[in-house]
Amino acid sequence: MATPYRPDQPDRKQSDASWWNWLLLVPIIIPLSTPLFNHKTPQFLDFPLFYWLQLAFVLLGVGCTAVVYNRTKRKD
């Protein structure tokens, strides 16, 4: 016997896949492009560009993860 449709219950066949998840590739691919940070200059407080870009990559990863989380969380 089939169970009747009840709109108050979530669909069990609903997938967690979302196009927003593709945004998580950005913080993986950007740090792999070495021409971005293959320079010694500019320097700030005697630290080369490489170290400052590593911090920027961390912030990029946190930002992308926050956007994907907020766009894909369920409204239960």
N, C-alpha and C positions, 0 to 999 in steps of 0.2 A: 504494500500500500504506500503510495507516494505521500510525502508530507506536504501540506498546503503551504502556499507562499505567504510568508509573514514579513511585511516591510520593516518591522522593528528589529529583525535579526540580520546581521551582516551576511553577505554572500560568501560562502565558504570557498568558492572557486576563484575569488579575486586574488590576483597576483600582486606581489610587492614590487614588481618591475615598474620602473618609471624612467621617462626620458631624462629626468633631472639627474639620475645616477651617472650619466655620461659626463657631467661636470666634474666628477671626481677624478677624471683622467688629466685634467688641467694641472693640478699640483704634482702629478707624476711626470708628465711630458716636459713641462717648462724647465725644471731643474736638469733634465737630461740634455738640453740644448746648450752645450758647452761654449759656443761662441758668445753667448750672453755675458759670461763671467770670466773669459779667458784673457783678462787684462790685469795689469798690476796697478794701473791708475784708473780712476781717481782714488785717492786715499783720504781717509778721515781719521784723525788722531792716530796716524801711522798704521792703520789697519787697511789692507788692500780691499778692493771692491768685492772680492770673493766672499769675505766674511759678512759684509753688509747685505749682499744678495742672499746669503743663506738665511739670514733673519727674515728677509722679505719673502722667501719661499715658504718659511714656516707660517707666516701670517697669511699668505695666499692659500695654503692648505687648510688653515683654520677657517678662513672666510668661505672657501668652497664647501667645506664640510658643514658649516652652519647653514648655508643656503640650502643645500640638499636635504639636510635634516628637517628644516622648517617647511620645505615644500613637499616632503614625502611622508611626514608623520600622519598617523591616522587620527581622525576626529571621532574617537569613541566616546 
